[in-house]
Amino acid sequence: MSILLDVRGLPPCEPFERTLAALDELPAGETLEVLIHREPFPLYELLRERGFAWQVAREDFSGYEQFRICISRQG
């Protein structure tokens, strides 16, 4: 099962903070799907440090680029 978090268009820092808050509450065995309007490179190192795995897909949404990041706990 996955939980969708749409942070497209939010000002800097807010997508990052909301993603981290959602990960803190992510139940075991579930995936967090984050929709965001830019690729969040700083997030990846933090995910690695905290033991998360992720996959990134670049998508075209009505002529605009967005990213779908699927995050889950490793193991």
TORRO-125746 format. One record per atom (N, C-alpha, C): y negated, z, x; residue in one letter. Coordinates in pm, whole numbers, plus 32768, in hexadecimal, padded with zeros to 4 digits. Each point is the difference from the previous one (the first is absolute). Layout:
BEGIN
YZXa
...
END
This chain:
BEGIN
807680008055m
7F8A80007FABm
7F8480008059m
7F967FC27FD0s
7F867FFD8051s
7F88802E7FAEs
7F9D80318048i
7F82802E7FC6i
7F947FA18032i
7FAE7FCD7FA6l
7F977FA18023l
7F7B80488011l
7FBE7FE58070l
7F7B8036801Cl
7FA47F8A801Cl
7FA07FE97FA9d
7FA27F90800Ed
7F7C80358037d
7FE47FE1807Fv
7F84802E803Ev
7FA67F8B8026v
80187F8D7FC3r
7FAE7F89801Cr
7F6F801B7FDAr
7FA57FDB8059g
7F7280077FE3g
7FC080888014g
804E80668023l
7FC480838017l
7FB880018088l
7F998053800Ep
7FB58005807Ep
8056803A8071p
7FD97FE5807Dp
804B80328073p
801D80967FF9p
807080218034c
803B80868006c
804980257F7Fc
7FCC7FD87F8Ee
804080267F83e
808E7FC77FF1e
80187F7F801Fp
808A7FCE7FF8p
805E804D805Cp
7FD4801D8079f
804E80498062f
8021808D7FCBf
7F9B80467FCFe
801280887FCEe
805B80037F85e
7FEF7FA37FA6r
80547FFC7F88r
80927FE08024r
80117FA88062t
80887FDD802Bt
8044807A803Ct
7FBC80488058l
803A8077803Dl
8020806B7F99l
7FA880137F9Ea
801980627F97a
807C7FD97FAEa
800E7F807FE3a
80757FD17FB3a
808080118051a
7FF97FEA8083l
807680128055l
802A80928008l
7F9F805A7FFEd
801F808F8003d
805180297F86d
7FEE7FBA7F92e
804580227F83e
80737FA07FDFe
80217FA5805Al
80677F9C7FE7l
808A80427FFBl
80447FF77F8Ep
8086803B7FF6p
80637FB7805Cp
80638049802Ea
80677FC68056a
80437F8C7FB8a
801A7F968048g
80437F8B7FC8g
7FA77F9E7FB7g
7F8080207FF4e
7FA47FA57FBBe
7FA97FB68065e
7FC57F937FD2t
7FAB7FAB8053t
7F737FFF7FC6t
7F9E80068058l
7F747FF37FD7l
7FD57F71801Dl
7FD27FBA7F99e
7FCA7F798010e
7F6980097FFAe
7FBF7FDB806Cv
7F6E80078009v
7FC87F737FF9v
7FA57FE77FA3l
7FB67F837FF9l
7F768019803Bl
7FDA7FAE8063i
7F8080148043i
7FC57F788024i
7F7D7FF98009h
7FBB7F818016h
7FF27FDA8094h
80298058805Br
7FFF7FDE808Fr
807880458040r
802C7FCA8070e
8074803D8042e
7FD580818047e
803F80707FE2p
7FD580828034p
804580238086p
7FDA7FBB8069f
804180148082f
80058092802Df
7F9780517FEEp
8008808D802Cp
806D80517FB9p
80257FD57F89l
806680487FB4l
80897FF68043l
801E7F91803Fy
80877FE88033y
802B8066806Ay
7FA98023805Be
802380628067e
801C80887FC1e
7FB080257F9El
801580807FBBl
808580007FB5l
80237F917FC1l
80817FF67FBBl
807280128064l
7FF47FC08072r
8067800A8069r
800F8091802Dr
7F9080438019e
8002808C802De
803F805D7F98e
7FED7FE17F81r
803380577F94r
808B7FD97FD0r
803D7F9C8040g
808A7FDD7FDFg
80127FA77F88g
7F9D7FAD7FE2f
800B7FA37F90f
80217F748033f
80447FB57FADa
80177F728018a
7FA97FB37F9Da
7FD97F868024w
7FAB7FB27FA6w
80177F6B8014w
7FDE7FB77F99q
80017F6E8003q
7F7C7FD27FC4q
7FCA7F96803Bv
7F7F7FCB7FD4v
80117F707FD1v
7FC57FE17F8Da
7FFF7F777FCEa
7F707FDA7FE1a
7FD67F8F8035r
7F7C7FCA7FE0r
800E7FAC7F82r
7FA980167F9Ee
80097FBA7F80e
7F7B7FC07FDDe
80087F977FB1d
7F897FC27FC8d
7FF480307F70d
7F9280427FE1f
7FEA80367F7Af
7F827FC07FC8f
80127F9E7FA8s
7F8E7FBC7FC1s
7F9C7FCC8067s
80347FC7806Cg
7FA97FC78067g
7FD080638068g
8027807D7FF5y
7FD880668061y
807D80338048y
7FEE801F807Fe
806F8036804Ee
801080957FE4e
807C802A7FF2q
801E808E7FF4q
8081801B804Cq
8019807E8018f
807980288047f
804E80627FABf
80837FEF8000r
805B805C7FBBr
80528044806Er
7FF08084800Bi
8045804C8067i
8063805C7FBAi
80807FED801Dc
806A80537FC6c
802880678069c
7FF080807FDEi
8014806D805Fi
806E805C7FCCi
805D80258058s
806A805E7FDCs
801F80578079s
804180707FE6r
802A8058806Cr
80777FC48048r
800280098083q
80727FCE804Cq
807480627FF2q
80797FC68008g
807780557FFFg
803980157F7Fg
END
